[in-house]
């Protein structure tokens, strides 16, 4: 399971002040704790700073990589901000988050993905908007995968985001997401799935319980990557347990290691 740590995000009121004041110690601490908790990538997002997003994104990456060697997911819809992040990056191969089927987004971001040979998260939406049905989302995913591979991007560098919408706004959205994951993964086994896990529970109580249940269902459907909070020990426990149940953790060795290290919440 590819874990993308979600915490260094300017939309979070607990984190944004550290970006505003350039509190390097706070940012490094948060990145380090996510890495130690099992994050394979650190997502960095400065999107709330409309006037100087590129500058802050560059500062975040430069600051974090001085102390933490986990690679980045560079999160922005703005090509200028993405470029600033890519130029600052020294932590190995990053993932660009994200591209869509929208022509303007493709024209602005795809050349950067190709030039810098990054991974890329591709969202199942296009100029028509966000599809309601799984079949429509799969159609967008196919189109994006075809486009990206024609540009020379390996399947293993593509991360399809099925677009998780809150079940509180539509009781069918969980099923739509799971059906999209299952179909894409069956058709393109070398392509990864990477979704914003907690979107599923937005606006309803007991969100952590819903996130845990959705994690298991999504992994069973083929999800092999997620943008989530690796500091949520219970959620990470479900990751390790589900990997063991799905046979991707040989002889449960990783699960047993995490248990011995005290990283499971029972």
Secondary structure, DSSP 8 states (H G I E B T S, - for coil): -EEEEEEEETT-HHHHHHHHTT-HHHHHHHHHHHHHTT-SEEEEE-TT-TTTHHHHHHHHHHHHHTT---EEEEE-S-HHHHHHHHHH--SSS-EEEEEEE-HHHIIIIIHHHHHHT-EEEEEEEETTEE-SSHHHHHHHHHHHHHHHHHTT--GGGEEEE-----TTS-TTHHHHHHHHHHHHHHH-TTSEE-EEGGGGGTTSSSHHHHHHHHHHHHHHHT--EEEE-TT-HHHHHHHHHHHHHTT-SGGGHHHHHHHHTT----
